[in-house]
Amino acid sequence: MPKVFLLALCAATLTLTACGEKQPAATPPNAPPTATMQPVSDLSGKALHDANCISCHDSAVYTRAERKVQDLAMLGAQVRRCNANLGTQLFDEDLDKIVVYLNDSFYKFPK
């Protein structure tokens, strides 16, 4: 019986260790990043705008005669409102880049 018990114990041990979580291979410290996408905060205001804003409207909303945004503070508030409504969860610095892009390209409000 002791041999049968020992064999059963070994089999159980091997089975349990084979079911453990696999650990990913360690990445060497000097390895280049594998991701090909840029972090959002590295994108320009135009790229952020094109990726997040034009799905709802085109640039005509910025150039129409009866536009609702009348100053830089209102522009910043509108960009933040759109971010909240779309759920894009952009960082404040990304929203600021969009505001600068829109102001420089369309609104021309004094800074």
Sine and cosine of phi, psi and omega as CSV:
sin_phi,cos_phi,sin_psi,cos_psi,sin_omega,cos_omega
0.00,0.00,-0.58,0.81,-0.03,-1.00
-0.87,0.50,-0.57,0.82,0.01,-1.00
-0.93,0.38,-0.64,0.77,0.02,-1.00
-0.91,0.42,-0.67,0.74,0.03,-1.00
-0.89,0.46,-0.69,0.72,-0.01,-1.00
-0.90,0.43,-0.67,0.74,0.04,-1.00
-0.90,0.43,-0.66,0.75,0.03,-1.00
-0.90,0.43,-0.64,0.77,0.01,-1.00
-0.91,0.42,-0.69,0.73,0.03,-1.00
-0.90,0.45,-0.69,0.73,0.01,-1.00
-0.89,0.46,-0.68,0.74,0.02,-1.00
-0.90,0.43,-0.66,0.75,0.00,-1.00
-0.89,0.45,-0.72,0.70,0.02,-1.00
-0.89,0.45,-0.64,0.77,0.00,-1.00
-0.90,0.43,-0.70,0.71,-0.03,-1.00
-0.93,0.36,-0.62,0.79,-0.01,-1.00
-0.95,0.30,-0.45,0.89,0.03,-1.00
-0.95,0.30,-0.35,0.94,-0.04,-1.00
-1.00,-0.03,-0.02,1.00,-0.03,-1.00
-0.92,0.39,0.25,-0.97,0.01,-1.00
-0.93,0.37,0.66,-0.75,0.06,-1.00
-0.99,0.11,0.76,-0.65,0.04,-1.00
-1.00,-0.01,0.69,-0.73,0.03,-1.00
-0.91,0.40,0.47,-0.88,0.03,-1.00
-0.90,0.43,0.63,-0.78,-0.01,-1.00
-0.92,0.39,0.67,-0.75,0.05,-1.00
-1.00,0.01,0.77,-0.64,0.04,-1.00
-0.86,0.51,0.56,-0.83,-0.09,-1.00
-0.87,0.49,-0.47,0.88,-0.04,-1.00
-0.98,-0.21,0.24,0.97,-0.02,-1.00
-0.95,0.33,0.62,-0.79,0.05,-1.00
-0.94,0.35,0.46,-0.89,0.02,-1.00
-0.89,0.46,0.56,-0.83,-0.03,-1.00
-1.00,-0.04,-0.33,0.95,-0.02,-1.00
-0.95,0.30,0.61,-0.79,0.00,-1.00
-0.98,-0.20,-0.21,0.98,-0.01,-1.00
-0.99,0.11,0.56,-0.83,0.10,-0.99
-0.98,0.20,0.60,-0.80,0.17,-0.99
-0.86,0.52,0.55,-0.84,-0.06,-1.00
-0.83,0.56,-0.66,0.75,-0.08,-1.00
-0.93,0.37,-0.20,0.98,0.05,-1.00
-1.00,0.03,-0.10,0.99,-0.03,-1.00
-0.99,0.12,0.42,-0.91,0.05,-1.00
-0.97,0.24,0.23,-0.97,0.04,-1.00
-0.87,0.49,-0.62,0.78,0.03,-1.00
-0.91,0.42,-0.70,0.71,-0.01,-1.00
-0.90,0.44,-0.66,0.75,0.04,-1.00
-0.90,0.44,-0.69,0.72,0.03,-1.00
-0.87,0.49,-0.76,0.65,-0.06,-1.00
-0.90,0.44,-0.54,0.84,-0.02,-1.00
-0.99,0.17,-0.41,0.91,-0.16,-0.99
-0.84,-0.55,-0.40,0.92,-0.17,-0.98
-0.97,-0.26,-0.59,0.81,-0.12,-0.99
-0.97,0.26,-0.06,1.00,0.08,-1.00
-0.94,0.34,-0.38,0.93,-0.01,-1.00
-0.98,-0.20,-0.55,0.83,-0.04,-1.00
-0.40,-0.92,0.34,-0.94,0.04,-1.00
-0.99,-0.17,-0.08,-1.00,-0.08,-1.00
-0.93,0.37,-0.19,0.98,0.02,-1.00
-0.88,0.48,-0.47,0.88,0.01,-1.00
-0.91,0.41,-0.45,0.90,-0.02,-1.00
-0.99,0.10,-0.36,0.93,-0.12,-0.99
-0.93,-0.37,0.01,1.00,-0.03,-1.00
-0.93,0.37,0.48,-0.88,-0.06,-1.00
-0.91,0.41,-0.61,0.80,-0.05,-1.00
-0.99,-0.12,0.57,0.82,-0.03,-1.00
-0.89,0.46,0.55,-0.84,-0.09,-1.00
-1.00,0.08,-0.45,0.89,-0.01,-1.00
-0.98,0.20,0.86,-0.51,-0.10,-0.99
-0.92,-0.40,-0.18,0.98,0.03,-1.00
-0.39,-0.92,0.10,-1.00,-0.07,-1.00
-0.89,0.46,-0.61,0.79,0.02,-1.00
-0.91,0.42,-0.64,0.76,0.03,-1.00
-0.93,0.38,-0.58,0.82,0.04,-1.00
-0.90,0.45,-0.73,0.69,0.03,-1.00
-0.87,0.49,-0.66,0.75,0.01,-1.00
-0.91,0.42,-0.63,0.78,0.00,-1.00
-0.92,0.38,-0.67,0.75,0.03,-1.00
-0.88,0.47,-0.65,0.76,0.02,-1.00
-0.93,0.37,-0.58,0.81,0.05,-1.00
-0.91,0.42,-0.69,0.72,0.05,-1.00
-0.88,0.47,-0.67,0.74,0.04,-1.00
-0.85,0.52,-0.69,0.72,0.00,-1.00
-0.93,0.38,-0.67,0.74,-0.02,-1.00
-0.92,0.38,-0.59,0.81,-0.01,-1.00
-0.99,0.12,-0.33,0.95,-0.04,-1.00
0.94,0.34,0.48,0.88,-0.04,-1.00
-0.96,0.29,-0.36,0.93,0.06,-1.00
0.82,0.57,0.66,0.75,0.07,-1.00
-0.95,0.30,0.47,-0.88,0.05,-1.00
-0.95,0.30,0.38,-0.93,0.02,-1.00
-0.83,0.55,-0.65,0.76,-0.01,-1.00
-0.91,0.42,-0.54,0.84,0.06,-1.00
-0.94,0.33,-0.64,0.76,0.05,-1.00
-0.90,0.44,-0.64,0.77,0.05,-1.00
-0.89,0.46,-0.62,0.78,0.03,-1.00
-0.90,0.44,-0.63,0.78,0.04,-1.00
-0.90,0.43,-0.68,0.74,0.02,-1.00
-0.88,0.48,-0.71,0.70,0.01,-1.00
-0.89,0.46,-0.70,0.72,0.03,-1.00
-0.87,0.50,-0.75,0.66,-0.01,-1.00
-0.89,0.46,-0.67,0.74,-0.02,-1.00
-0.92,0.39,-0.71,0.70,-0.02,-1.00
-0.92,0.40,-0.57,0.82,-0.09,-1.00
-1.00,0.03,-0.53,0.85,-0.15,-0.99
-0.79,-0.61,-0.78,0.62,-0.21,-0.98
-0.99,0.14,-0.68,0.73,0.02,-1.00
0.89,0.46,0.59,0.80,0.06,-1.00
-0.96,0.29,0.54,-0.84,0.09,-1.00
-0.90,0.44,0.58,-0.82,-0.02,-1.00
-1.00,-0.04,0.00,0.00,0.00,0.00
